[in-house]
Amino acid sequence: METPEPQWLSSEEREAWFALMGLFMRLPAALDAQLHRDAELSHFEYGILAGLSETPSRTLRMSVLAVLAEGSLARLSQAVGRLEKRGWVRRTTDPDDGRYTLAVLTDEGWDKVTATAPGHVAEVRSLVFDQLTKAQTRQLRDIGRRIMRAVDPDDPCGATRS
């Protein structure tokens, strides 16, 4: 049986793909550099603090936080360990189900994330949204959602997370 010929990318698709790949490589590095420079945090660590700060109790199960932070449980555990040493997060057993561990944002962690957020948002705005029109921002959101649904159709966050 013959293998079908691949459906090669058109020149326009290839240019779009290279632009997207460049974005995937350079934007996270630029955001990471800003956070390291201004807050001595990695982008992943900031995502953990921000994720916890957006919950009413500033608390999440580690397994839920791993999904929110787009990282493995092992990577999350290492990062939370670093944040614990700095006094920004603490771990505790889930009182509702002792099989789970909770990550809790401390008051010091809250102070750190609220002090870090303005500079991070300014960098995101400068690198991304200041470069786009309002219509392009909506297109970017829609494109991101569509691709996320293709990547993981079972992820309910793919429809709203960008």
N, C-alpha and C positions, 0 to 999 in steps of 0.2 A: 504494500500500500504506500502510495506517495504522500509525503508530507506537503500540505498545502503551502503555497508561497505566502510569506508574511505580508500583511497589509502595512507597508512601510508608511511612515509619516510623510505628509506633503511638506514642502519647504515652509509653508506658513505654520503648520503644526510643529515642525522641528524648531523653528524660531521661538514659538510660544513655549515649547517644552524646555528649551535651554534657558529662557528667561525665568520660567518657574523654578527650575533647578538652581539657578543662581540665587534667586530669592530664598529658597529653602536653605541654602548654605550661608549666605551673607547676613540676612536679617537676624537669625538667632545669634550669630556671633556678635553682631553690633549691639544687640540688646543685652547680651551677656556682658560685654565689655563695659557698657554704661553702668550696669548694676554692680559689677566688681569695682569699678572706679569710684562710684558715688556712695555705695552702701556695703561694700565687702560681702556681697551675696551673689550666688549664681542665679541665673534666670530660673532654674528649677527650684532652688530654695525660695526665691521670691514667690513663685507660683504656689508653693505650699503655704507660705504665710498669707498670701492674698486669698487663697481658697478657704483657709480657716477663718479669715477675717470676714468673709461674706456670709457665714452661717450665723443664725441668731445666737447660738450658744458658743460660737467660736470653737466648736468641737466636731470632729468627724471620725468615723471608723477609719483605721489605716487603709483597709481595702478600698473604701470609697474614695479616700483622698488619693490613692495611687491612680485610680481611674481619672479623677479630676485633674491631677497633675500630669497625666499622660506618661506615667513611668511605671516600672515594675515595682512590686512590693519590696524586693530586695534593695533597689535603688532608693526608693522612698525611705525605707528603714535607715539606710546609711545617712541620707540627708537630714532626716528628723533627728538622728543622733547628734549630728553637728549643730543643729538648731537648739537641741536640748542643752548642749554644753555652753551655749551662749545665753541660755535662760529665756529663749523666745518661744519654745514649745515644750510641753511635757506629755509624757505618755502615761495612760492609766488604763486599768481594766474596765471594760464596759460593764456598768452595774446591771444592765438589763440582760446581758448574756456574757458571762465570763470567758467565753471562747474568743472574744474579740478584744482588740486593743484600740483605744481611742487616742487620737492626737488632739491636744488642747492648746490653743494659742494663749500664752500668758499675757499679762498686762504689759510686760516689757516687749513681748512680741508684737502686740497691738501697736505700741508706740513705734517700734521699728518699721512695721509695714506702713503705718500712716505717714511716717517721716520719709519713707522711700518712694511711696506712690506718686507724688507730684513730679519728681524727676523722671521716673519711668514713663509716666503718661506723656510727659513733654517729649521724650525721646520717641515713643511710639507715634505721637502726632507728627513730629518732625520727619521721621523716616517714612511713614506710611500715609497718613491722612492728609497732611499738607500737600502731598504730591498728587492727590486725586480730587476730582470734582465730586459733588454730592451724588450724582448719577453713577459715577465710577465706584464710589464707596458702596452703594447699593448693589451694583453688579458684582463687586468683589465678595460681598456677603453671600449673594445668591450662588456664585460660582463655588465658593468655599463649602457651602452647605451641600450643593449637588455632588461635589467630589467626595465629601465626607460620607454621604449616603452610599455612594458606590464603593467606597473603601470598607465601610462597616454598616451594612443596612440594618443590623440589629441594635446599633447604638442609638438610643433615643436622643442623646445629646447632639448627634450629627445634624439634626434638623434645626437646632438653635445655637449651637456653639460654632464660633468661627475662628 
